[in-house]
C-alpha cells in the first residue's frame, strides 16, 4: 500500500473528505477491476470509497474477492441500488459465442442512472469533492457528476488500449495489424446487434466529454506503443490519461507482498494437487465467467488434453447467468459431462474442478507451466504478470484482440482458434505441446518470464504504473 498522503486545505476548507464513487458495469470482469481499484484507494487517508451496483452484483463482486485481501473491503462503503427485476436465463452454448443471455441484465443496468445520481448529489453535499470513476458503458454517471460544482468524473477502461483503438478507429487498427502482423477481428463477429445498440446508448460522446481524465487498466510494458497511439485519438487527446494497471496483479503481487511460486490462500484441493506435480509441468485450463462451451467443444478439448500427454488442471463450469444467485431453473442448465472412460485415462495426470478455483494461486504456483485461456483481459494480465505463457482460444468481445496481443505482438503464447472456427482435438493437443515441450517452448517461456518481470516492475514502487496511479491520487486529493 502507498505511503500516507496529506490532503491540503483548499478554498478555506481545512481537511474534508474526498468521496470516490465507483460505477462498474454489471459483468464480472468489470465488477472485479473497479473493486481492485477501490481496495487500493480505500487505504489512503482523506478518501472515502463508495462502490455502487445492484444488490445482486455487489454480492457477486464481494463473494468472488480473493480472500487474501477480502478483509480490506471493510473500508469500502457498498451501495446496493435498485433496478427493475430482470430475467436471468441460462447461457446458450449452441448460439453466438457472445453471452447474449446477459442482455436482460444489461438492459436493466440502464435504470441505475436515477439512484446513482441521487447518491452522487447526497455525497456532494457532505464532501469536499466527489470523484466519480465509471465504466465507459455507465457514462450516465459522468453526466450526473457534471451538474455539480464540486464533482468530477473519470472514465475507467477495463479493456486494453489496442481494443480501444479497434473500437474507436478501425482504420488505425488495420494499420497496426499490417505493421505487426496482428490477427484482429471484425467488430461484427465479436458482439451481438442487441449489445451493440446498448453500447451506442451508453457510450455517449457528449457525456464522456465531461470527464476530467481516463484511466486504463494496462501498462507500458504491455502496450506502450498502443498507449502512445491512443493518446492521439480525438476522444483521448484532450484528456489526462493514466495507465494504472494491471490492477489485479498489482493487488496479488505488489499489494499482498506475494510473488511467483507463493500462495495467497491457505488451502484448496487443486493447490494440494499442484504441490505434488513437477515444476512447470501443468497446463491450467479455464474459460472465465462468460464463455458457454458446447458439448462438442468440451469433447474436443477433453480429447485434446488427452492427446497432448501433458498434466492439466481444468476448471470446467458453465458461464455466469445475469444473476449468479438465481435458483429458478437451476437444474435446466447445461450439464458438461465427461466420459468415465476419459476420466479414467487421465486420472494420473489431470484434475477437473467444477466450481470456484483460486486462479491467481494457480498461476503463481511453480507447477503451472501454461494457461489455456479464453483470453479475457483479467486472465491475460494475471497470466502475463506472473510470467505464464498462454494457449489462446478466444471466443468474443475483446478476447480475439487480447489473443493477438499475447500471441502475435509479444510472442508469449500460441493460438488454437482462427478464422472464427474452433480447432479440433489434434490442433488443441499440438498447441499445448508447442508451449509445453515443443522446440519453440523455450523461447515462448523465456519471453513470458521477461514480460512478467517487466509488468511486475511496472506495478511495484517506482514503476511506471505505480507512478501513474500515484499521480492520479495526487490529482483527486489536491
Order of alpha helices (4+ residues) and beta strands (2+ residues): beta-alpha-beta-alpha-beta-alpha-alpha-beta-alpha-beta-alpha-alpha-alpha-alpha-beta-alpha-beta-alpha-beta-alpha-beta-alpha-beta-alpha-beta-alpha-beta-alpha-beta-beta-beta-alpha-alpha-alpha
